[in-house]
Amino acid sequence: MTDLTLAAAQAIVATALATARERGLKPLAVAVYDARGALKAFAAEDGTSLRRAEIAMGKANGCLALGLGGRAIAKRAEEQAYFVAAVSHLVGPAAMVPVPGGVLIRQGDVLVGAVGISGDTSDNDEVCALAGIEAAGFSAQTGA
């Protein structure tokens, strides 16, 4: 099993935040989990709105819980709302937020973790996650 190192998780966070600043986005919260669901790195920029951390964590956690990128979860929520609601209850206090901005991290075919970002639009959150994942040398699975 390929592990997501602390250095790689921190690189994802740093690049995601740098990308947000380059694009003039609203302040972000970025959560990076390893494949087993342990929080590896987290940062919330000054000025993030209330509960952005929990939303970012919920985006990443949902991806890990279902093995899908945030876009696929959002589509499933539209098509099978009761299923996604039920899974949200099972996932527990870590929550599940079924929108883009949650992205699985892969190295080849191996799942190594997930990133969740919240603060701007879901599409912009996802762009920042993709930049961070790529900069750390991994591939991303958005569910698109």
N, C-alpha and C positions, 0 to 999 in steps of 0.2 A: 504494500500500500504506500502510495506517495503521500508524504505529510506536507501540510502547508506550514512553513516555518514562520516564526514571529517576524523575521526580517522581510519575508515576502508579503505578509499581511500588512505590515507597516508601510511597505512600498505601495501597496494598493491604496491604502488610505491617503498617503501623501500625494500620489498622482491624481487621485479622484478630486481631492481638494484643490490642487493646483489647476486642474482642468476647469473646475467651477469658477475659480478666480479669473482665469484667462477669458472665460466666456461671460463674465459679469453676472453670474447666477446668484440667486438668493443663498444665504448661509445654509450649509449642509450638515447633516449627521451621517456618518459612515460607519457601518458595522461589518466586520469580517469574521466569519465562523469557519472552523475547519470541518472536515467531512463528518466528524462524529457529533457536531453541534456545539462545540466549545467555542466561546468567544475568544478570538485571537488578538484582535485589535479594534479599537473604537476611537472615534474623535467626533466632537460636535463643535462647529465653528461658533465664534462669538456671534450672538444675534439670532441663533436658530430659534424658531418658535417652539412653544411648549409641546412636549411629547414627540418631537422629531426623532429622538433616540429610540423610543419604543416602536415607532413606525418603521424606521430603518431596520431594527432588529426583527420585526415582524415580517418584513419583506424577505430578508435572508432566511429566516427560520421556515417560512412557508415553502420556499424553494427546496430546502433540505427535506422537509417533511413529505413533500410530494414527488421529489426528484424531477421537478420541472422548473423552467425559468418563469419569471414573473409574468411575462406576456402570455404564456400558455395557461398559467393559473387564472389570469384575468379572463381569458376566453372561456375557460371551464366554468368560472363563476357565472358568466352570462348564460351559458348553456345548461349548467347543472348547479343552480344556486343552492339547493338543499344539501347537495354533497359537500360543497365548499364550506357552507355554514357548519355542517357536522364535523368536518375535519378541523375547522377553527376551534371548536369546543374541545376536541381531542388533543390538539396541540398544546393547549393549556396556557399558562401565564406568559410564555414566550410569544404567543399570538401568531397570527398569520394574516398578512395584509396582501390581498390578491390583486396587485397592480404591478405594472412595470417599475423597474428600479430595484428589483430583486433579481440577481443573476447568479447562476451556478458557475463555479470555477472548475475547470478541467485541465488535466495534463494528459493529452491523448484521450483515451477512453476512460481514464480514471477520474472519478469525482474527488476533488481535494478540498472543496468548501463552497461557500456562498458569500456574496456581498449584498448588503441592503443599503440603499441610500435614500434619504428623504430630506426635503427642504425646498426644492423647486418643483417644476412639473415632473411628473413621472417619467416622461420621455427624456428630459434633461438629466434627471437622476441616473437613468440608465446609461446615457452617454458617458457620464463621469465614471460609472462602475466599469464600463467597457475599457476606458482609457487606463484605469488602474490595473485591471486584470492583465491587459496586454503588456503594460510596462513591467509587470512582474514576471513575464514570460509564460503566462498561461493562456488558455483559450476560454472563451465565454460561451455560455448557453443561456440565451434570453427567453427562449420559448417561441420566438417569432417563426 
